């Protein structure tokens, strides 16, 4: 009898939230943020092939591994956010750290000239804004 009472209280408590256990209703802003992260993760997939095909093998292994981890973290955070899953914070935190590291490494290893200009543009236009969004999402409770 006590077990059935405990279970019915748990079920009614979890069903009172829209979406069930660990989820919350999605605002338009959350949907947009989830789409941004998911889109960025998907955009990295063809980039991985480009890196693998154009860089020397030793360099390609390192850059492809870093960008593959970024893509995985962005896709996990974005899709969880789109589902209203509160477990988006850990992959968002990982994405923020990986994107920041990528921007720093790109800038540190770029040759002066066009390569450095490209690294600056990528850092300012994609990596750092995505890292900031990911860090902000990781730090918020909802």
MARGU-26380 format. One line per 2 residues: for each residue z, x, y negated of N, C-alpha, C. Coordinates in steps of 0.02 Angstrom, whole numbers, padded with zeros to 5 digits. Each point is the difference from the previous one (the first is absolute). Layout:
// residues N
Z,X,Y,Z,X,Y,Z,X,Y; ...
***
This chain:
// residues 142
00000,00041,00059,00000,-00041,-00059,00000,00043,-00063; 00041,00052,00000,00003,00045,-00058,-00066,00035,-00011
-00033,00019,00054,-00064,00033,-00005,-00053,-00045,-00030; -00001,-00063,00020,-00049,-00046,-00027,00013,-00014,-00074
00063,00000,-00020,00017,-00010,-00071,-00022,00060,-00041; 00011,00060,00027,-00020,00061,-00034,-00076,00003,-00008
-00035,-00016,00053,-00073,00002,-00002,-00028,-00051,-00048; 00027,-00060,-00001,-00027,-00051,-00045,00012,00019,-00073
00056,00032,-00014,00013,00022,-00069,-00048,00056,-00020; -00014,00045,00047,-00046,00055,-00015,-00071,-00026,-00012
-00021,-00046,00042,-00067,-00027,-00006,-00008,-00038,-00065; 00047,-00042,-00016,-00007,-00039,-00062,00003,00045,-00060
00039,00053,00002,00005,00047,-00056,-00065,00038,-00011; -00032,00022,00055,-00061,00039,-00007,-00059,-00044,-00017
00000,-00062,00022,-00056,-00044,-00013,00002,-00029,-00071; 00057,00007,-00033,00003,-00027,-00068,-00041,00042,-00048
-00012,00063,00018,-00044,00041,-00042,-00072,-00014,00020; -00043,-00002,-00048,-00071,-00012,00015,-00027,00062,00035
-00034,-00009,00055,-00030,00056,00036,00041,00025,00058; 00063,-00018,00007,00039,00021,00058,00038,00064,-00013
00019,00033,00054,00043,00058,-00002,-00036,00059,-00033; 00032,00030,-00050,-00026,00061,-00031,-00059,-00011,-00047
-00017,-00061,-00014,-00056,-00013,-00044,00022,-00040,-00061; -00040,00002,-00051,00014,-00038,-00060,-00066,-00027,-00028
00003,-00052,-00041,-00062,-00027,-00027,-00034,00052,-00044; -00066,00000,00000,-00038,00049,-00038,-00019,-00026,-00069
00014,00040,-00049,-00023,-00016,-00068,-00070,00028,-00008; -00033,-00019,-00052,-00068,00026,-00013,00003,00075,-00011
00052,00025,-00032,00007,00071,-00012,00008,00038,00065; 00040,-00027,00046,00010,00033,00065,-00065,00001,00040
-00037,-00054,-00003,-00065,-00002,00035,-00046,00054,-00028; -00002,00005,-00066,-00043,00050,-00033,00022,00070,00020
00065,00014,-00001,00026,00065,00019,-00016,00016,00073; 00008,-00049,00043,-00017,00010,00071,-00074,00015,00009
-00042,-00035,-00037,-00072,00012,00004,-00018,00069,-00026; 00033,00022,-00053,-00014,00067,-00027,00017,00053,00052
00059,-00004,00029,00021,00050,00050,-00045,-00003,00061; -00015,-00060,00025,-00043,-00006,00059,-00070,00025,-00016
-00026,-00018,-00058,-00067,00024,-00019,-00003,00076,-00006; 00052,00030,-00028,00002,00072,-00007,00003,00033,00069
00039,-00028,00045,00003,00026,00068,-00067,-00004,00035; -00034,-00056,-00008,-00066,-00008,00031,-00052,00046,-00032
00005,00011,-00065,-00047,00045,-00034,00007,00072,00023; 00059,00018,00024,00009,00069,00024,-00034,00012,00068
-00014,-00052,00038,-00029,00010,00066,-00068,00035,-00001; -00049,-00022,-00041,-00063,00038,-00002,00009,00069,-00031
00048,00007,-00045,00015,00064,-00031,00022,00051,00053; 00036,-00023,00051,00021,00045,00054,-00060,00029,00036
-00050,-00040,00012,-00061,00024,00032,-00037,00050,-00044; -00002,-00015,-00065,-00033,00047,-00046,00035,00068,00000
00067,-00002,-00004,00037,00063,00001,-00011,00038,00065; 00003,-00035,00055,-00009,00033,00065,-00069,00032,00007
-00050,-00031,-00031,-00068,00026,00005,-00019,00053,-00049; 00037,00006,-00055,-00021,00046,-00053,00045,00061,-00009
00062,-00004,00022,00046,00057,-00009,-00002,00046,00061; 00017,00063,-00011,00008,00045,00058,00053,-00029,00047
-00006,00012,00066,00045,-00032,00048,00075,00009,-00015; 00022,00058,-00020,00071,00011,-00012,00024,-00042,-00059
-00040,-00002,-00053,00018,-00041,-00058,-00006,-00075,00016; -00051,-00017,00036,-00012,-00071,00017,00059,-00028,00039
00027,00038,00046,00056,-00025,00040,00059,-00018,-00045; 00016,00043,-00047,00057,-00013,-00044,-00012,-00059,-00046
-00058,-00002,-00033,-00013,-00054,-00048,-00010,-00067,00035; -00033,00000,00057,-00010,-00062,00037,00067,-00027,00025
00044,00044,00024,00066,-00022,00022,00039,-00031,-00057; 00001,00033,-00058,00036,-00026,-00058,-00028,-00068,-00021
-00065,-00004,-00007,-00030,-00063,-00022,00006,-00055,00052; -00001,00018,00065,00010,-00051,00052,00071,-00028,-00003
00049,00042,-00014,00069,-00024,-00008,00005,-00045,-00061; -00033,00018,-00054,-00001,-00042,-00060,-00030,-00068,00016
-00057,00000,00034,-00033,-00063,00017,00045,-00044,00043; 00031,00030,00050,00045,-00038,00044,00058,-00030,-00039
00030,00039,-00045,00057,-00025,-00039,-00022,-00055,-00048; -00057,00010,-00033,-00025,-00052,-00046,-00018,-00064,00037
-00033,00006,00057,-00018,-00059,00039,00062,-00036,00026; 00049,00037,00024,00062,-00032,00025,00037,-00035,-00057
00007,00034,-00056,00035,-00031,-00057,-00039,-00060,-00026; -00065,00007,-00008,-00040,-00054,-00028,-00003,-00062,00044
-00011,00010,00065,-00004,-00058,00044,00068,-00033,00008; 00053,00039,00001,00067,-00030,00004,00015,-00039,-00064
-00019,00027,-00056,00011,-00034,-00064,-00039,-00066,-00001; -00062,00001,00024,-00041,-00061,00001,00030,-00053,00046
00036,00021,00051,00032,-00048,00045,00068,-00022,-00026; 00023,00030,-00055,00066,-00017,-00026,00056,00033,00040
-00017,00051,00038,00048,00035,00042,00041,00049,-00042; 00065,-00006,00003,00043,00043,-00041,00001,00072,00025
-00030,00014,00057,-00002,00068,00026,-00057,00041,-00029; -00027,-00020,-00056,-00053,00038,-00033,00028,00061,-00037
00064,00002,-00011,00029,00053,-00042,-00005,00070,00030; 00013,00008,00065,-00003,00067,00030,-00071,00030,-00002
-00052,-00037,00021,-00066,00030,-00007,-00022,00009,-00073; 00024,-00042,-00045,-00015,00009,-00071,00031,00065,-00025
00061,00014,00021,00033,00063,-00020,-00038,00060,00028; -00020,-00005,00063,-00039,00054,00031,-00066,00011,-00037
-00034,-00055,-00018,-00063,00005,-00036,00010,00034,-00068; 00054,-00017,-00034,00014,00030,-00066,00008,00076,00006
00038,00022,00049,00012,00072,00009,-00065,00035,00020; -00038,-00029,00046,-00062,00030,00023,-00052,00004,-00056
-00005,-00052,-00040,-00048,-00001,-00055,00019,00051,-00054; 00063,00006,-00014,00023,00050,-00049,-00014,00071,00026
00014,00011,00064,-00014,00066,00029,-00075,00015,-00001; -00041,-00050,00015,-00073,00008,-00001,-00024,00019,-00070
00025,-00035,-00050,-00021,00016,-00069,00020,00071,-00019; 00061,00020,00017,00024,00067,-00016,-00042,00053,00036
-00013,-00011,00064,-00039,00049,00039,-00072,00003,-00025; -00030,-00056,-00016,-00068,00000,-00027,-00003,00042,-00064
00048,-00011,-00045,00000,00036,-00063,00014,00074,00010; 00044,00016,00046,00018,00070,00011,-00055,00040,00034
-00041,-00032,00040,-00051,00036,00038,-00070,-00006,-00031; -00008,-00038,-00053,-00066,-00010,-00030,-00021,00062,-00040
-00063,00018,00008,-00028,00055,-00040,-00012,-00025,-00071; 00007,00044,-00049,-00013,-00021,-00069,-00072,-00026,-00008
-00008,-00047,-00044,-00066,-00029,-00011,-00005,-00071,00026; -00056,-00015,00031,-00014,-00068,00024,00050,-00022,00054
00020,00046,00043,00046,-00018,00054,00068,-00020,-00029; 00023,00037,-00050,00064,-00018,-00032,-00006,-00066,-00038
-00056,-00011,-00034,-00011,-00063,-00035,00001,-00059,00048; -00031,00008,00058,00001,-00052,00051,00071,-00013,00025
00037,00054,00013,00069,-00007,00023,00043,-00036,-00052; -00009,00016,-00064,00036,-00034,-00054,-00018,-00074,-00003
-00064,-00014,00006,-00023,-00070,-00002,00028,-00040,00059; 00000,00029,00059,00027,-00034,00059,00076,-00010,-00007
00034,00050,-00026,00073,-00006,-00008,00016,-00054,-00051; -00033,00003,-00058,00015,-00047,-00054,-00026,-00071,00015
-00057,-00005,00034,-00031,-00065,00010,00020,-00036,00064; 00024,00037,00050,00014,-00033,00064,00067,00021,00030
00009,00064,00012,00059,00022,00039,00066,-00015,-00036; 00006,00020,-00062,00064,-00011,-00035,00014,-00073,-00015
-00049,-00040,-00022,00014,-00072,-00008,00020,-00034,00066; -00034,00017,00055,00019,-00028,00065,00069,00023,00022
00015,00063,-00014,00067,00026,00016,00053,-00037,-00040; -00014,-00012,-00064,00047,-00036,-00042,00011,-00072,00024
-00054,-00034,00017,00006,-00069,00025,00038,00000,00066; -00016,00047,00044,00034,00003,00065,00075,00014,-00009
00017,00047,-00045,00070,00016,-00012,00037,-00060,-00029; -00032,-00035,-00045,00031,-00060,-00030,00012,-00053,00053
-00050,-00011,00043,00007,-00050,00053,00055,00020,00050; 00004,00065,00014,00051,00024,00047,00071,-00008,-00028
00006,00002,-00066,00067,-00003,-00030,00024,-00070,-00013; -00043,-00049,00004,00018,-00070,-00014,00026,-00034,00063
00049,-00042,-00009,00028,-00036,00057,-00047,-00053,00027; -00040,-00031,-00041,-00045,-00054,00022,-00070,00015,-00019
***
